[in-house]
Amino acid sequence: MEGLNTFFLGIIALCMIIITAGMVGIFFVLFGIFKTLKELLLELKLDYKVISPKVHQIVENLENTTSIFSIFSIFKRNKKK
């Protein structure tokens, strides 16, 4: 009986490890998506600044909402251009 308890606890621990690895993977994917979105919004802001002030305002508001995720930029290295 004790062997079965150990076996099932091992299965539970393995499932927890798999779930944790999946969550970390999802975190990195979301980080990449937000980083790409921020870059695209910067390009849009530069393109539409000339065309329409209203569109510029909308893009700027979207960019400000993604700046919440700029906390993660602490972890990225500074790239020299």
PyMOL Python script that loads the backbone (N, CA, C, O; Angstrom):
from pymol import cmd

cmd.read_pdbstr("""\
ATOM      1  N   MET A   1       0.825  -1.201   0.000  1.00  0.00           N
ATOM      2  CA  MET A   1       0.000   0.000   0.000  1.00  0.00           C
ATOM      3  C   MET A   1       0.868   1.263   0.000  1.00  0.00           C
ATOM      4  O   MET A   1       0.545   2.255  -0.652  1.00  0.00           O
ATOM      5  N   GLU A   2       1.955   1.203   0.732  1.00  0.00           N
ATOM      6  CA  GLU A   2       2.830   2.360   0.801  1.00  0.00           C
ATOM      7  C   GLU A   2       3.509   2.610  -0.548  1.00  0.00           C
ATOM      8  O   GLU A   2       3.783   3.754  -0.909  1.00  0.00           O
ATOM      9  N   GLY A   3       3.775   1.543  -1.278  1.00  0.00           N
ATOM     10  CA  GLY A   3       4.377   1.674  -2.602  1.00  0.00           C
ATOM     11  C   GLY A   3       3.455   2.382  -3.572  1.00  0.00           C
ATOM     12  O   GLY A   3       3.911   3.179  -4.393  1.00  0.00           O
ATOM     13  N   LEU A   4       2.139   2.099  -3.488  1.00  0.00           N
ATOM     14  CA  LEU A   4       1.178   2.772  -4.365  1.00  0.00           C
ATOM     15  C   LEU A   4       1.075   4.257  -4.045  1.00  0.00           C
ATOM     16  O   LEU A   4       0.966   5.089  -4.946  1.00  0.00           O
ATOM     17  N   ASN A   5       1.111   4.586  -2.750  1.00  0.00           N
ATOM     18  CA  ASN A   5       1.070   6.003  -2.358  1.00  0.00           C
ATOM     19  C   ASN A   5       2.265   6.756  -2.935  1.00  0.00           C
ATOM     20  O   ASN A   5       2.124   7.863  -3.454  1.00  0.00           O
ATOM     21  N   THR A   6       3.437   6.143  -2.838  1.00  0.00           N
ATOM     22  CA  THR A   6       4.642   6.772  -3.372  1.00  0.00           C
ATOM     23  C   THR A   6       4.538   6.932  -4.887  1.00  0.00           C
ATOM     24  O   THR A   6       4.932   7.962  -5.435  1.00  0.00           O
ATOM     25  N   PHE A   7       4.010   5.917  -5.556  1.00  0.00           N
ATOM     26  CA  PHE A   7       3.854   5.957  -7.009  1.00  0.00           C
ATOM     27  C   PHE A   7       2.928   7.096  -7.427  1.00  0.00           C
ATOM     28  O   PHE A   7       3.255   7.851  -8.342  1.00  0.00           O
ATOM     29  N   PHE A   8       1.785   7.228  -6.773  1.00  0.00           N
ATOM     30  CA  PHE A   8       0.835   8.276  -7.145  1.00  0.00           C
ATOM     31  C   PHE A   8       1.348   9.669  -6.782  1.00  0.00           C
ATOM     32  O   PHE A   8       1.079  10.636  -7.495  1.00  0.00           O
ATOM     33  N   LEU A   9       2.086   9.772  -5.676  1.00  0.00           N
ATOM     34  CA  LEU A   9       2.696  11.063  -5.345  1.00  0.00           C
ATOM     35  C   LEU A   9       3.744  11.441  -6.389  1.00  0.00           C
ATOM     36  O   LEU A   9       3.901  12.616  -6.719  1.00  0.00           O
ATOM     37  N   GLY A  10       4.452  10.457  -6.900  1.00  0.00           N
ATOM     38  CA  GLY A  10       5.422  10.714  -7.968  1.00  0.00           C
ATOM     39  C   GLY A  10       4.741  11.199  -9.238  1.00  0.00           C
ATOM     40  O   GLY A  10       5.233  12.107  -9.906  1.00  0.00           O
ATOM     41  N   ILE A  11       3.600  10.587  -9.570  1.00  0.00           N
ATOM     42  CA  ILE A  11       2.848  11.021 -10.752  1.00  0.00           C
ATOM     43  C   ILE A  11       2.359  12.458 -10.570  1.00  0.00           C
ATOM     44  O   ILE A  11       2.425  13.260 -11.501  1.00  0.00           O
ATOM     45  N   ILE A  12       1.873  12.779  -9.382  1.00  0.00           N
ATOM     46  CA  ILE A  12       1.401  14.144  -9.107  1.00  0.00           C
ATOM     47  C   ILE A  12       2.555  15.140  -9.222  1.00  0.00           C
ATOM     48  O   ILE A  12       2.392  16.215  -9.799  1.00  0.00           O
ATOM     49  N   ALA A  13       3.725  14.784  -8.672  1.00  0.00           N
ATOM     50  CA  ALA A  13       4.886  15.678  -8.748  1.00  0.00           C
ATOM     51  C   ALA A  13       5.325  15.876 -10.198  1.00  0.00           C
ATOM     52  O   ALA A  13       5.675  16.988 -10.595  1.00  0.00           O
ATOM     53  N   LEU A  14       5.309  14.815 -10.980  1.00  0.00           N
ATOM     54  CA  LEU A  14       5.682  14.917 -12.389  1.00  0.00           C
ATOM     55  C   LEU A  14       4.715  15.826 -13.146  1.00  0.00           C
ATOM     56  O   LEU A  14       5.142  16.633 -13.972  1.00  0.00           O
ATOM     57  N   CYS A  15       3.435  15.702 -12.875  1.00  0.00           N
ATOM     58  CA  CYS A  15       2.437  16.569 -13.515  1.00  0.00           C
ATOM     59  C   CYS A  15       2.656  18.030 -13.135  1.00  0.00           C
ATOM     60  O   CYS A  15       2.501  18.919 -13.973  1.00  0.00           O
ATOM     61  N   MET A  16       3.012  18.282 -11.885  1.00  0.00           N
ATOM     62  CA  MET A  16       3.265  19.660 -11.448  1.00  0.00           C
ATOM     63  C   MET A  16       4.480  20.242 -12.171  1.00  0.00           C
ATOM     64  O   MET A  16       4.486  21.419 -12.531  1.00  0.00           O
ATOM     65  N   ILE A  17       5.501  19.421 -12.381  1.00  0.00           N
ATOM     66  CA  ILE A  17       6.690  19.889 -13.097  1.00  0.00           C
ATOM     67  C   ILE A  17       6.336  20.209 -14.545  1.00  0.00           C
ATOM     68  O   ILE A  17       6.785  21.221 -15.083  1.00  0.00           O
ATOM     69  N   ILE A  18       5.537  19.356 -15.177  1.00  0.00           N
ATOM     70  CA  ILE A  18       5.132  19.588 -16.566  1.00  0.00           C
ATOM     71  C   ILE A  18       4.294  20.861 -16.678  1.00  0.00           C
ATOM     72  O   ILE A  18       4.477  21.640 -17.613  1.00  0.00           O
ATOM     73  N   ILE A  19       3.385  21.077 -15.742  1.00  0.00           N
ATOM     74  CA  ILE A  19       2.548  22.287 -15.755  1.00  0.00           C
ATOM     75  C   ILE A  19       3.410  23.536 -15.574  1.00  0.00           C
ATOM     76  O   ILE A  19       3.196  24.543 -16.249  1.00  0.00           O
ATOM     77  N   THR A  20       4.385  23.470 -14.664  1.00  0.00           N
ATOM     78  CA  THR A  20       5.272  24.610 -14.434  1.00  0.00           C
ATOM     79  C   THR A  20       6.088  24.924 -15.681  1.00  0.00           C
ATOM     80  O   THR A  20       6.238  26.089 -16.050  1.00  0.00           O
ATOM     81  N   ALA A  21       6.613  23.897 -16.327  1.00  0.00           N
ATOM     82  CA  ALA A  21       7.386  24.113 -17.555  1.00  0.00           C
ATOM     83  C   ALA A  21       6.499  24.727 -18.638  1.00  0.00           C
ATOM     84  O   ALA A  21       6.949  25.595 -19.386  1.00  0.00           O
ATOM     85  N   GLY A  22       5.259  24.289 -18.729  1.00  0.00           N
ATOM     86  CA  GLY A  22       4.331  24.862 -19.702  1.00  0.00           C
ATOM     87  C   GLY A  22       4.040  26.323 -19.426  1.00  0.00           C
ATOM     88  O   GLY A  22       3.962  27.130 -20.353  1.00  0.00           O
ATOM     89  N   MET A  23       3.880  26.667 -18.166  1.00  0.00           N
ATOM     90  CA  MET A  23       3.605  28.061 -17.814  1.00  0.00           C
ATOM     91  C   MET A  23       4.803  28.955 -18.128  1.00  0.00           C
ATOM     92  O   MET A  23       4.632  30.082 -18.593  1.00  0.00           O
ATOM     93  N   VAL A  24       6.010  28.458 -17.875  1.00  0.00           N
ATOM     94  CA  VAL A  24       7.210  29.232 -18.201  1.00  0.00           C
ATOM     95  C   VAL A  24       7.301  29.426 -19.713  1.00  0.00           C
ATOM     96  O   VAL A  24       7.653  30.509 -20.180  1.00  0.00           O
ATOM     97  N   GLY A  25       6.988  28.390 -20.473  1.00  0.00           N
ATOM     98  CA  GLY A  25       6.990  28.500 -21.932  1.00  0.00           C
ATOM     99  C   GLY A  25       5.988  29.521 -22.424  1.00  0.00           C
ATOM    100  O   GLY A  25       6.294  30.317 -23.311  1.00  0.00           O
ATOM    101  N   ILE A  26       4.802  29.506 -21.858  1.00  0.00           N
ATOM    102  CA  ILE A  26       3.767  30.476 -22.234  1.00  0.00           C
ATOM    103  C   ILE A  26       4.218  31.896 -21.893  1.00  0.00           C
ATOM    104  O   ILE A  26       3.959  32.830 -22.652  1.00  0.00           O
ATOM    105  N   PHE A  27       4.889  32.059 -20.758  1.00  0.00           N
ATOM    106  CA  PHE A  27       5.397  33.369 -20.362  1.00  0.00           C
ATOM    107  C   PHE A  27       6.366  33.910 -21.407  1.00  0.00           C
ATOM    108  O   PHE A  27       6.273  35.074 -21.799  1.00  0.00           O
ATOM    109  N   PHE A  28       7.297  33.068 -21.862  1.00  0.00           N
ATOM    110  CA  PHE A  28       8.271  33.527 -22.853  1.00  0.00           C
ATOM    111  C   PHE A  28       7.610  33.838 -24.194  1.00  0.00           C
ATOM    112  O   PHE A  28       8.010  34.783 -24.874  1.00  0.00           O
ATOM    113  N   VAL A  29       6.617  33.063 -24.575  1.00  0.00           N
ATOM    114  CA  VAL A  29       5.901  33.334 -25.820  1.00  0.00           C
ATOM    115  C   VAL A  29       5.162  34.668 -25.723  1.00  0.00           C
ATOM    116  O   VAL A  29       5.212  35.471 -26.654  1.00  0.00           O
ATOM    117  N   LEU A  30       4.481  34.908 -24.613  1.00  0.00           N
ATOM    118  CA  LEU A  30       3.770  36.183 -24.429  1.00  0.00           C
ATOM    119  C   LEU A  30       4.745  37.357 -24.409  1.00  0.00           C
ATOM    120  O   LEU A  30       4.453  38.423 -24.951  1.00  0.00           O
ATOM    121  N   PHE A  31       5.904  37.158 -23.782  1.00  0.00           N
ATOM    122  CA  PHE A  31       6.911  38.208 -23.750  1.00  0.00           C
ATOM    123  C   PHE A  31       7.356  38.560 -25.166  1.00  0.00           C
ATOM    124  O   PHE A  31       7.499  39.735 -25.502  1.00  0.00           O
ATOM    125  N   GLY A  32       7.572  37.550 -25.987  1.00  0.00           N
ATOM    126  CA  GLY A  32       7.958  37.787 -27.378  1.00  0.00           C
ATOM    127  C   GLY A  32       6.873  38.496 -28.162  1.00  0.00           C
ATOM    128  O   GLY A  32       7.159  39.379 -28.971  1.00  0.00           O
ATOM    129  N   ILE A  33       5.622  38.108 -27.924  1.00  0.00           N
ATOM    130  CA  ILE A  33       4.499  38.742 -28.619  1.00  0.00           C
ATOM    131  C   ILE A  33       4.396  40.216 -28.242  1.00  0.00           C
ATOM    132  O   ILE A  33       4.214  41.066 -29.114  1.00  0.00           O
ATOM    133  N   PHE A  34       4.509  40.526 -26.956  1.00  0.00           N
ATOM    134  CA  PHE A  34       4.407  41.923 -26.527  1.00  0.00           C
ATOM    135  C   PHE A  34       5.591  42.745 -27.027  1.00  0.00           C
ATOM    136  O   PHE A  34       5.437  43.924 -27.348  1.00  0.00           O
ATOM    137  N   LYS A  35       6.762  42.134 -27.094  1.00  0.00           N
ATOM    138  CA  LYS A  35       7.927  42.850 -27.602  1.00  0.00           C
ATOM    139  C   LYS A  35       7.728  43.194 -29.078  1.00  0.00           C
ATOM    140  O   LYS A  35       8.011  44.315 -29.502  1.00  0.00           O
ATOM    141  N   THR A  36       7.244  42.234 -29.852  1.00  0.00           N
ATOM    142  CA  THR A  36       6.980  42.472 -31.268  1.00  0.00           C
ATOM    143  C   THR A  36       5.879  43.511 -31.454  1.00  0.00           C
ATOM    144  O   THR A  36       5.981  44.374 -32.326  1.00  0.00           O
ATOM    145  N   LEU A  37       4.831  43.433 -30.642  1.00  0.00           N
ATOM    146  CA  LEU A  37       3.740  44.399 -30.719  1.00  0.00           C
ATOM    147  C   LEU A  37       4.235  45.808 -30.437  1.00  0.00           C
ATOM    148  O   LEU A  37       3.817  46.760 -31.095  1.00  0.00           O
ATOM    149  N   LYS A  38       5.119  45.945 -29.467  1.00  0.00           N
ATOM    150  CA  LYS A  38       5.651  47.261 -29.140  1.00  0.00           C
ATOM    151  C   LYS A  38       6.458  47.825 -30.309  1.00  0.00           C
ATOM    152  O   LYS A  38       6.347  49.007 -30.634  1.00  0.00           O
ATOM    153  N   GLU A  39       7.273  46.971 -30.941  1.00  0.00           N
ATOM    154  CA  GLU A  39       8.054  47.431 -32.088  1.00  0.00           C
ATOM    155  C   GLU A  39       7.149  47.836 -33.250  1.00  0.00           C
ATOM    156  O   GLU A  39       7.395  48.847 -33.908  1.00  0.00           O
ATOM    157  N   LEU A  40       6.110  47.054 -33.499  1.00  0.00           N
ATOM    158  CA  LEU A  40       5.179  47.392 -34.577  1.00  0.00           C
ATOM    159  C   LEU A  40       4.442  48.694 -34.295  1.00  0.00           C
ATOM    160  O   LEU A  40       4.215  49.495 -35.201  1.00  0.00           O
ATOM    161  N   LEU A  41       4.073  48.900 -33.045  1.00  0.00           N
ATOM    162  CA  LEU A  41       3.378  50.141 -32.697  1.00  0.00           C
ATOM    163  C   LEU A  41       4.290  51.351 -32.849  1.00  0.00           C
ATOM    164  O   LEU A  41       3.835  52.429 -33.231  1.00  0.00           O
ATOM    165  N   LEU A  42       5.573  51.178 -32.552  1.00  0.00           N
ATOM    166  CA  LEU A  42       6.509  52.286 -32.764  1.00  0.00           C
ATOM    167  C   LEU A  42       6.612  52.627 -34.248  1.00  0.00           C
ATOM    168  O   LEU A  42       6.646  53.802 -34.616  1.00  0.00           O
ATOM    169  N   GLU A  43       6.662  51.603 -35.099  1.00  0.00           N
ATOM    170  CA  GLU A  43       6.708  51.857 -36.542  1.00  0.00           C
ATOM    171  C   GLU A  43       5.424  52.523 -37.024  1.00  0.00           C
ATOM    172  O   GLU A  43       5.462  53.443 -37.841  1.00  0.00           O
ATOM    173  N   LEU A  44       4.285  52.053 -36.513  1.00  0.00           N
ATOM    174  CA  LEU A  44       3.009  52.658 -36.900  1.00  0.00           C
ATOM    175  C   LEU A  44       2.943  54.116 -36.482  1.00  0.00           C
ATOM    176  O   LEU A  44       2.436  54.965 -37.215  1.00  0.00           O
ATOM    177  N   LYS A  45       3.461  54.395 -35.297  1.00  0.00           N
ATOM    178  CA  LYS A  45       3.413  55.762 -34.798  1.00  0.00           C
ATOM    179  C   LYS A  45       4.209  56.689 -35.711  1.00  0.00           C
ATOM    180  O   LYS A  45       3.786  57.810 -35.996  1.00  0.00           O
ATOM    181  N   LEU A  46       5.351  56.217 -36.159  1.00  0.00           N
ATOM    182  CA  LEU A  46       6.159  57.048 -37.048  1.00  0.00           C
ATOM    183  C   LEU A  46       5.495  57.220 -38.408  1.00  0.00           C
ATOM    184  O   LEU A  46       5.562  58.300 -38.996  1.00  0.00           O
ATOM    185  N   ASP A  47       4.853  56.163 -38.916  1.00  0.00           N
ATOM    186  CA  ASP A  47       4.216  56.242 -40.233  1.00  0.00           C
ATOM    187  C   ASP A  47       2.965  57.113 -40.214  1.00  0.00           C
ATOM    188  O   ASP A  47       2.765  57.929 -41.114  1.00  0.00           O
ATOM    189  N   TYR A  48       2.134  56.949 -39.212  1.00  0.00           N
ATOM    190  CA  TYR A  48       0.851  57.651 -39.189  1.00  0.00           C
ATOM    191  C   TYR A  48       0.928  59.033 -38.550  1.00  0.00           C
ATOM    192  O   TYR A  48      -0.061  59.767 -38.539  1.00  0.00           O
ATOM    193  N   LYS A  49       2.074  59.387 -38.027  1.00  0.00           N
ATOM    194  CA  LYS A  49       2.220  60.710 -37.432  1.00  0.00           C
ATOM    195  C   LYS A  49       1.988  61.785 -38.491  1.00  0.00           C
ATOM    196  O   LYS A  49       1.401  62.831 -38.211  1.00  0.00           O
ATOM    197  N   VAL A  50       2.442  61.523 -39.675  1.00  0.00           N
ATOM    198  CA  VAL A  50       2.312  62.480 -40.768  1.00  0.00           C
ATOM    199  C   VAL A  50       0.899  62.452 -41.343  1.00  0.00           C
ATOM    200  O   VAL A  50       0.358  63.496 -41.709  1.00  0.00           O
ATOM    201  N   ILE A  51       0.301  61.269 -41.425  1.00  0.00           N
ATOM    202  CA  ILE A  51      -0.980  61.112 -42.114  1.00  0.00           C
ATOM    203  C   ILE A  51      -2.148  61.674 -41.303  1.00  0.00           C
ATOM    204  O   ILE A  51      -2.912  62.502 -41.799  1.00  0.00           O
ATOM    205  N   SER A  52      -2.280  61.226 -40.065  1.00  0.00           N
ATOM    206  CA  SER A  52      -3.475  61.610 -39.317  1.00  0.00           C
ATOM    207  C   SER A  52      -3.174  61.726 -37.824  1.00  0.00           C
ATOM    208  O   SER A  52      -2.657  60.786 -37.219  1.00  0.00           O
ATOM    209  N   PRO A  53      -3.494  62.867 -37.233  1.00  0.00           N
ATOM    210  CA  PRO A  53      -3.280  63.018 -35.789  1.00  0.00           C
ATOM    211  C   PRO A  53      -4.171  62.097 -34.951  1.00  0.00           C
ATOM    212  O   PRO A  53      -3.767  61.659 -33.874  1.00  0.00           O
ATOM    213  N   LYS A  54      -5.388  61.801 -35.441  1.00  0.00           N
ATOM    214  CA  LYS A  54      -6.278  60.917 -34.680  1.00  0.00           C
ATOM    215  C   LYS A  54      -5.709  59.509 -34.605  1.00  0.00           C
ATOM    216  O   LYS A  54      -5.687  58.891 -33.541  1.00  0.00           O
ATOM    217  N   VAL A  55      -5.252  59.015 -35.739  1.00  0.00           N
ATOM    218  CA  VAL A  55      -4.661  57.677 -35.769  1.00  0.00           C
ATOM    219  C   VAL A  55      -3.413  57.656 -34.897  1.00  0.00           C
ATOM    220  O   VAL A  55      -3.147  56.673 -34.204  1.00  0.00           O
ATOM    221  N   HIS A  56      -2.653  58.738 -34.934  1.00  0.00           N
ATOM    222  CA  HIS A  56      -1.457  58.839 -34.091  1.00  0.00           C
ATOM    223  C   HIS A  56      -1.836  58.729 -32.617  1.00  0.00           C
ATOM    224  O   HIS A  56      -1.149  58.052 -31.852  1.00  0.00           O
ATOM    225  N   GLN A  57      -2.903  59.377 -32.217  1.00  0.00           N
ATOM    226  CA  GLN A  57      -3.355  59.320 -30.826  1.00  0.00           C
ATOM    227  C   GLN A  57      -3.767  57.903 -30.438  1.00  0.00           C
ATOM    228  O   GLN A  57      -3.430  57.440 -29.348  1.00  0.00           O
ATOM    229  N   ILE A  58      -4.491  57.212 -31.315  1.00  0.00           N
ATOM    230  CA  ILE A  58      -4.932  55.842 -31.028  1.00  0.00           C
ATOM    231  C   ILE A  58      -3.724  54.920 -30.878  1.00  0.00           C
ATOM    232  O   ILE A  58      -3.662  54.114 -29.950  1.00  0.00           O
ATOM    233  N   VAL A  59      -2.773  55.043 -31.789  1.00  0.00           N
ATOM    234  CA  VAL A  59      -1.579  54.198 -31.726  1.00  0.00           C
ATOM    235  C   VAL A  59      -0.777  54.510 -30.475  1.00  0.00           C
ATOM    236  O   VAL A  59      -0.232  53.602 -29.847  1.00  0.00           O
ATOM    237  N   GLU A  60      -0.698  55.768 -30.108  1.00  0.00           N
ATOM    238  CA  GLU A  60       0.031  56.151 -28.901  1.00  0.00           C
ATOM    239  C   GLU A  60      -0.631  55.569 -27.655  1.00  0.00           C
ATOM    240  O   GLU A  60       0.060  55.125 -26.739  1.00  0.00           O
ATOM    241  N   ASN A  61      -1.962  55.566 -27.612  1.00  0.00           N
ATOM    242  CA  ASN A  61      -2.672  54.965 -26.482  1.00  0.00           C
ATOM    243  C   ASN A  61      -2.403  53.466 -26.399  1.00  0.00           C
ATOM    244  O   ASN A  61      -2.198  52.928 -25.311  1.00  0.00           O
ATOM    245  N   LEU A  62      -2.403  52.793 -27.549  1.00  0.00           N
ATOM    246  CA  LEU A  62      -2.081  51.363 -27.555  1.00  0.00           C
ATOM    247  C   LEU A  62      -0.654  51.119 -27.088  1.00  0.00           C
ATOM    248  O   LEU A  62      -0.384  50.160 -26.365  1.00  0.00           O
ATOM    249  N   GLU A  63       0.249  51.984 -27.502  1.00  0.00           N
ATOM    250  CA  GLU A  63       1.640  51.842 -27.100  1.00  0.00           C
ATOM    251  C   GLU A  63       1.789  52.021 -25.588  1.00  0.00           C
ATOM    252  O   GLU A  63       2.585  51.329 -24.952  1.00  0.00           O
ATOM    253  N   ASN A  64       1.025  52.947 -25.018  1.00  0.00           N
ATOM    254  CA  ASN A  64       1.094  53.164 -23.574  1.00  0.00           C
ATOM    255  C   ASN A  64       0.572  51.960 -22.800  1.00  0.00           C
ATOM    256  O   ASN A  64       1.062  51.663 -21.710  1.00  0.00           O
ATOM    257  N   THR A  65      -0.422  51.263 -23.357  1.00  0.00           N
ATOM    258  CA  THR A  65      -0.915  50.078 -22.650  1.00  0.00           C
ATOM    259  C   THR A  65       0.101  48.955 -22.688  1.00  0.00           C
ATOM    260  O   THR A  65       0.157  48.152 -21.757  1.00  0.00           O
ATOM    261  N   THR A  66       0.914  48.873 -23.746  1.00  0.00           N
ATOM    262  CA  THR A  66       1.939  47.832 -23.778  1.00  0.00           C
ATOM    263  C   THR A  66       3.158  48.226 -22.963  1.00  0.00           C
ATOM    264  O   THR A  66       4.017  47.384 -22.699  1.00  0.00           O
ATOM    265  N   SER A  67       3.255  49.495 -22.556  1.00  0.00           N
ATOM    266  CA  SER A  67       4.410  49.899 -21.756  1.00  0.00           C
ATOM    267  C   SER A  67       4.342  49.321 -20.353  1.00  0.00           C
ATOM    268  O   SER A  67       5.333  49.335 -19.623  1.00  0.00           O
ATOM    269  N   ILE A  68       3.174  48.811 -19.971  1.00  0.00           N
ATOM    270  CA  ILE A  68       3.069  48.122 -18.684  1.00  0.00           C
ATOM    271  C   ILE A  68       4.021  46.939 -18.661  1.00  0.00           C
ATOM    272  O   ILE A  68       4.579  46.587 -17.622  1.00  0.00           O
ATOM    273  N   PHE A  69       4.196  46.334 -19.829  1.00  0.00           N
ATOM    274  CA  PHE A  69       5.039  45.156 -19.913  1.00  0.00           C
ATOM    275  C   PHE A  69       6.505  45.514 -20.107  1.00  0.00           C
ATOM    276  O   PHE A  69       7.333  44.624 -20.301  1.00  0.00           O
ATOM    277  N   SER A  70       6.843  46.799 -20.057  1.00  0.00           N
ATOM    278  CA  SER A  70       8.236  47.198 -20.220  1.00  0.00           C
ATOM    279  C   SER A  70       9.065  46.866 -18.988  1.00  0.00           C
ATOM    280  O   SER A  70      10.288  47.008 -19.001  1.00  0.00           O
ATOM    281  N   ILE A  71       8.405  46.426 -17.929  1.00  0.00           N
ATOM    282  CA  ILE A  71       9.140  45.964 -16.750  1.00  0.00           C
ATOM    283  C   ILE A  71      10.061  44.822 -17.150  1.00  0.00           C
ATOM    284  O   ILE A  71      11.148  44.663 -16.594  1.00  0.00           O
ATOM    285  N   PHE A  72       9.614  44.025 -18.124  1.00  0.00           N
ATOM    286  CA  PHE A  72      10.403  42.878 -18.552  1.00  0.00           C
ATOM    287  C   PHE A  72      11.650  43.304 -19.316  1.00  0.00           C
ATOM    288  O   PHE A  72      12.543  42.486 -19.537  1.00  0.00           O
ATOM    289  N   SER A  73      11.728  44.573 -19.724  1.00  0.00           N
ATOM    290  CA  SER A  73      12.896  45.028 -20.467  1.00  0.00           C
ATOM    291  C   SER A  73      14.127  45.093 -19.569  1.00  0.00           C
ATOM    292  O   SER A  73      15.242  45.251 -20.066  1.00  0.00           O
ATOM    293  N   ILE A  74      13.946  44.974 -18.272  1.00  0.00           N
ATOM    294  CA  ILE A  74      15.080  44.920 -17.358  1.00  0.00           C
ATOM    295  C   ILE A  74      15.947  43.717 -17.698  1.00  0.00           C
ATOM    296  O   ILE A  74      17.171  43.759 -17.569  1.00  0.00           O
ATOM    297  N   PHE A  75      15.294  42.645 -18.134  1.00  0.00           N
ATOM    298  CA  PHE A  75      15.991  41.392 -18.355  1.00  0.00           C
ATOM    299  C   PHE A  75      16.667  41.306 -19.721  1.00  0.00           C
ATOM    300  O   PHE A  75      17.473  40.404 -19.949  1.00  0.00           O
ATOM    301  N   LYS A  76      16.356  42.220 -20.627  1.00  0.00           N
ATOM    302  CA  LYS A  76      16.976  42.130 -21.951  1.00  0.00           C
ATOM    303  C   LYS A  76      18.235  42.984 -21.986  1.00  0.00           C
ATOM    304  O   LYS A  76      18.372  43.960 -21.248  1.00  0.00           O
ATOM    305  N   ARG A  77      19.129  42.597 -22.848  1.00  0.00           N
ATOM    306  CA  ARG A  77      20.386  43.324 -22.976  1.00  0.00           C
ATOM    307  C   ARG A  77      20.190  44.543 -23.869  1.00  0.00           C
ATOM    308  O   ARG A  77      19.349  44.544 -24.768  1.00  0.00           O
ATOM    309  N   ASN A  78      20.968  45.562 -23.609  1.00  0.00           N
ATOM    310  CA  ASN A  78      20.916  46.754 -24.454  1.00  0.00           C
ATOM    311  C   ASN A  78      21.641  46.457 -25.753  1.00  0.00           C
ATOM    312  O   ASN A  78      22.790  46.016 -25.741  1.00  0.00           O
ATOM    313  N   LYS A  79      20.975  46.696 -26.873  1.00  0.00           N
ATOM    314  CA  LYS A  79      21.576  46.447 -28.179  1.00  0.00           C
ATOM    315  C   LYS A  79      22.104  47.765 -28.717  1.00  0.00           C
ATOM    316  O   LYS A  79      21.443  48.800 -28.634  1.00  0.00           O
ATOM    317  N   LYS A  80      23.290  47.706 -29.263  1.00  0.00           N
ATOM    318  CA  LYS A  80      23.863  48.908 -29.868  1.00  0.00           C
ATOM    319  C   LYS A  80      23.424  48.981 -31.313  1.00  0.00           C
ATOM    320  O   LYS A  80      23.508  47.995 -32.045  1.00  0.00           O
ATOM    321  N   LYS A  81      22.958  50.140 -31.724  1.00  0.00           N
ATOM    322  CA  LYS A  81      22.472  50.310 -33.105  1.00  0.00           C
ATOM    323  C   LYS A  81      23.511  50.993 -33.947  1.00  0.00           C
ATOM    324  O   LYS A  81      23.288  51.224 -35.136  1.00  0.00           O
TER     325      LYS A  81
END
""", "prot")
cmd.dss("prot")
cmd.show_as("cartoon", "prot")
cmd.util.cbc("prot")
cmd.orient("prot")
